[in-house]
Amino acid sequence: MRPLTEEETKVFFQKLAQYIGRNIVHLINRPDDTYCFRLHNNRVYYVSEKIMKKATCIGRDQLLSLGVCFGKFTKTGKFRLHITSLDYLAQYAKYKIWVKPNGEMPFMYGNHVLKAHLGRITEDTPEHQGAIIYSMNDVPLGFGVTARSTSDCRKLDPTGIVVFHQADIGEYLRGEETLL
Amino acid sequence: MDFKAKNKKSITQFKSRNNKKNGNKNNNNNKKQVKQEKKIKEPKLVDNDEDVEISEDDIQFFKEHGGFSGFLANLDADSLMNTPKQEKMRPQFSNRDEESDSDDDVELDDEEDEWETKAIKKNSNAMDNEINRLPIKTAEGQLVKPKEALEVVELNEEELKDNPLLSEKQKKKLEKKNQLKEERKKAKKAAKQDVTFDDEEDEKYIQEHNKMKVSKKDEVEEEEEEDPKVVNRKKLVNLKEELGLVASSIIEDPDSNINRLKRLREIAKEDNIAIKKLSFLTQLAVYKDIIPGYRIRQLSDSEKSARVSKEVKKLRQYESTLLVNYQQYLQSLDNVIEGYFKYQKLNIKESVKKQNESKSLLLVAIQCLTDLLTNVPHFNFRINILTAVVARMNIKSPIEVSNKCCKSIAVLFTKDETGEYSLEAMKLISRLIKNKNYNVREQVLQTFLYLRLKDELRLPEKEEEKVKNNKRKRKQQPFLTRKARKVLKENKEVEKEMKEYEATIDLEKRQKMQTDTLNILFALYFRMLKNNNNNRLLPTVLEGLGRFAHLINIDFFDDLIAVLKNIMMDQYKNYMDNKGHITSACTAFHCIIAAFQLLFKQGDIINIDLNDFNRSMYAQMIRLGLNPNVGKITNSLLKSDSVYRSKSEIELVLIGFEFLFIKKKQLSFERIAAFIKRLSTIAVNMPVNSVLAALYMAKSLFIKYSRLNQLMDSEGRVGTGVYMGLLDDPDLCNPFATSLWEFGLLMSHFHPTVREYAEYVGAIGRNGSSNVAAGPHASKYLDYKIDYNYFLERFGVHKFNPQEEFLRPVKSIPKRKRHQGTMYGFNGGESKFLKNLKQQISA
């Protein structure tokens, strides 16, 4: 377990900023407690300082996980967000997309979001921008990358793709063994 | 009748008057003279009278002449001096309104007569400039020297002095005209085709003779009276009586008495302001009554030459007389108005009394024009009235003028069934606004809110849909035999014809008119938004934009929302930098609501979450708590209706709440909670009516979103983390980490109604619905008529009286009373402290 290097922080924050923009500040400057990002086994964990200090007692091999896993660095050095970060992403999301009830299941099986399933979208969402997917009951379902901007969505035909799938809460079942 | 012969006669006539006027010294002599004159009828007699100068003679002669001869009736100081203006005015009036061009013969003749009188009078003026106020001959034939002549007269005299050339020119013109006229008259007598005209003339002569007799009688009577004041008063009373008599006779039987309209007009030329006003108003009433429900069309040449029955002829004559009189009435009104403003421009100082008088006359003239505009817009000369009224919508100096004009335009818009008047008015108004460089009074823009486009104009898209539906239906129609189809077709045709007869207004035509009106309106709005240099008018523009938002083409959406966002952000930036007028967040709220309305009414195609606008509204709400005028009620242009009046800030916020949370289901609970938390935060600082309105909104939110009862839970917090009350983002402030403790404060508010209502709303909040009996006051507040507007208006007065101020079930919202100058205080403003202070001082 170690803090992120400069390079790693840059890559990680760039990815995170795709989804929550400048709200990263709110992740770090929290009024209730101090939180930090720690790297362990190529995975980035978001953890309160208190827990982090306690975790130092445990050896590197024995420590399985701490705090909330945000994602992992791939072998090529890129960062990949995991579904476990959804709670925080949803709280600070910049662009939101609501999916109609008939589109919930297709998305949670790992498919892209189609125009026909689009229930609602934040105005001014640009193209190729991270967006959080919600059900119509405002429950976060996952996140993805927008394929079209809001204004383009208007003209799209019903089978066109609006959001490319990145992660969804179905992964808790589908990828149970690989999540950790 | 020969002009010269008439002259002779009238000169003698005039002499008699003249003598009477000068003749307190030698009454008896004069009487004899009069008799002599009548016998001999020689102009030479003029020389006998040495007291009077020749020029005055002339003037008086023509004055006199005008008094009893019909065709010189138009002679009066006003019109006389206004000649150059009228020259311009005349073609204006006749050209603009194509159809309304009255019968050529009649008009020309009238024109000539005016020319004669004016030119002659000018001539005399040129000879003697010192005499500028002429004695007036009243209906009773009595001569009065006016003490206060109209300013208009003076003004024009000065103009005259400036260019003496004018009068010479006119002399020449007069000669030409005279020749022309004589020729024409000869021709007429020979041909005797224009029967209508001859009839008219005959009647005039009869009237003249009658009047002459009357006036002679009067002379004898009135010579005995000496006090000019008494004379004046008596004259006034007589004139008033005559006005009433003539008017009622016309109204009783307009067909036969139509010619007496002229008499009304003559009275209007008196120099006395009161009489002038009265006669204007009398004419207004008469015209409103006798103007037919159709527009009088100009006769074509073939129609004129064609033979018609007696009745038709009579009707035509009636119509043409009415038209001519009406036109001249309008002109005289216009002259009064124009004269006033021209005079204002010259900036001449004068007594307050005079100013007031001319101002009141102006107001009466405006009143007449606006009344005609709103009551008989279908009649001829509408465009002329409209131009005159629209041009005065932006007048600043007597504020009543523009108020009246704006109001009448608003009334015109609401009454407009065909869409034609609105279109014409809009064209004129848009030109006016452009000319003023988009810097006009707010009220000018407020009139647009009354346009009947909101419900009546249907989008063409819907029609296309209908066609599509029809196609689908055709496919579904069952098979019919040939015979059955034939019957069906015939039936349809019959139905179509029936509809044609039924529909009084051509819908297609109206739609076209309204579309054009709408185009002008939006062009105006968009340009004003883009210019954006005029913050003062932005709220009104945005209000109008929101009102007609459903009619805006969806292609403009992105641009429009971008513009709105820009304005909103600019405004907020100014606020943060402490620039501009900071106290009011009205513009920003208007932007937000306009955006919501745009989206709400056309957002079916795609459901967009207006994040920036939400956030801006949330951020700016905190400012309301610092503004004491947050719930200030302003009056609307026409009625005391919450739909049309310009909205106060709290009202705007609550409308925003409606759009965000009530009309559509809001998905994010955090957001709702954040908004309601902030609303109750500012409610603690707001005036009574705003607090109640905010509480009402809280109540409806509690009922719609029952999960909000978490906020009313005093036991423990549901959420984790810390509530960040100062953060300007509703999604991040974590409202479930706090509770609505403000309700506790409001329950011990100084105002009893607020106390009760807060208790009631709090109970609903805790229960999550209104079904459960909520507190002891529930029955009082269950009335469905009670909404935030009710509270805003009912408690809008900044006065608190504990004896009065408790809520009673009221059938209708009572009219608001304005108490200006009273502060927050008990029993109508004066506090105990002040009373004590006064007592001490007096002691």
Contacts between the chains, C-beta under 8 A, distances in Angstrom:
chain1	res1	chain2	res2	distance
A	23	B	732	6.8
A	26	B	732	6.2
A	30	B	721	7.5
A	31	B	721	7.9
A	31	B	722	4.6
A	31	B	724	7.0
A	32	B	721	5.6
A	32	B	722	5.1
A	91	B	731	7.9
A	91	B	732	7.5
A	92	B	731	7.9
A	92	B	732	6.5
A	93	B	731	7.8
A	96	B	609	6.5
A	98	B	607	7.8
A	98	B	609	7.8
A	98	B	667	6.0
A	118	B	606	7.7
A	118	B	607	7.9
A	119	B	607	6.4
A	120	B	607	4.1
A	120	B	608	7.3
A	120	B	609	5.7
A	120	B	667	7.0
A	121	B	606	7.1
A	121	B	607	6.9
A	121	B	608	6.1
A	121	B	609	6.6
A	122	B	608	7.3
A	122	B	609	4.6
A	122	B	611	5.0
A	123	B	561	7.2
A	123	B	608	4.6
A	123	B	609	6.3
A	123	B	610	5.2
A	123	B	611	6.2
A	123	B	612	7.1
A	124	B	611	7.6
A	124	B	612	7.2
A	134	B	667	7.0
A	136	B	667	6.6
A	137	B	667	7.5
A	138	B	667	4.4
A	138	B	668	5.3
A	138	B	669	6.4
A	150	B	606	7.7
A	150	B	608	6.4
A	151	B	558	5.6
A	153	B	606	6.2
A	154	B	605	6.2
A	154	B	606	4.8
